[in-house]
Amino acid sequence: MIELYLLIIAMLAAAIVAIEIKDLLAAAVAVGLVGFTVAIMFILVSAPDLAIVQIVVEVLTVVFFAAVILRTTHIDTTIGKGIDKEIVFPQVCFFIFGISFLIFALYALKDLPPFGSPIMKVANTYIKEGLEKTGAANLVAAVILDYRGYDTLGEATVLFTSVLGVLAILRKIGRK
Amino acid sequence: MNMTQGQEKPRGMTIIVKNITRLIAGFIFLYGVYIVFHGHLTPGGGFAGGVVIAGSFILLILAFGSQEITEKVSYSFSSLFESLGGIFFLIIALLGAIAGFYFFWNLLPKGTPLRLISSGIILPANIAIGIKVGAGLFAIFLALAATKYIMEE
């Protein structure tokens, strides 16, 4: 699993570059690098479907960023202005909560198996016990509506939100 | 005065398309219902079947054309059915919690595998999702095709 750690280090470096670099186009490329590294990680832990989705989303994101940047400006004007006094309090709060969350997470995640191993453990459990536990002959239906009902509820919410979004956008034009 | 006044412009496509649509639209709808109801047995389910159901309605609108009043009525019905499907799905999920277990607990009997009435809440949840997806996609189609009718108050 050494390659996963190398990829995580590359992601961290690209994320820091994306925040600190002055040219916005280079920052967009660095964000794209983070996303493609995630796609490679998905392939390494045997999730090619997620890798395909991740690649599509990441390409679209970078293209949108590049289109906006090429039409507006290349220079990030917020870098090098010193510390803004208004955001000191939120940042301090963020660090306090983040560090306390990490401490509790270290206790909570101690019993989990290490990341990415053994591969396909959950999927094997679904295949072995799916039919007798849910009674559904179609394993996909057993997973999306029984084991992972929350996920399907989220998908239904996404559809509802997209309908709302389409109607909201079109309504503005209709009203002129 | 306009020369064509009083003469209705024919709506929709040619008579060939209209007749074939009249023959097959019901079968497309039935096929969508079949996919929804057999989601726990064969590939498919609420999402795929809902898309097929919405496709049958979209085919009807495309072939026969539409009037302002039909679009308004079918728009309000489809948005009503979308909300009802979402509420139905949430109620199924909540019943497990109310019965004393947890959210999305499979509270109905499992039945024998490979029968139509089996696998507990998966069948009603598929039906709820099918209603929601079909009505939602049809509402999006109506909103995109008929913005000027629906959105003007």
Interface residues (C-beta under 8 A of the other chain):
Chain A: L131 T134 G135 A136 A137 N138 V140 A141 A142 I144 L145 D146 G149 Y150 T152 L153 E155 A156 L159 F160 S162 V163 V166 L167 L170 R171 I173 G174 R175
Chain B: G39 H40 L41 T42 P43 G45 F47 S79 E82 G86 F89 L90 A93 F103 F104 N106 K110 G111 T112 P113 L114 S118 S119 G120 I121 I122 A125 N126 I129 K132 V133 G136 A139 I140 A143 L144 T147 K148 I150 M151 E152
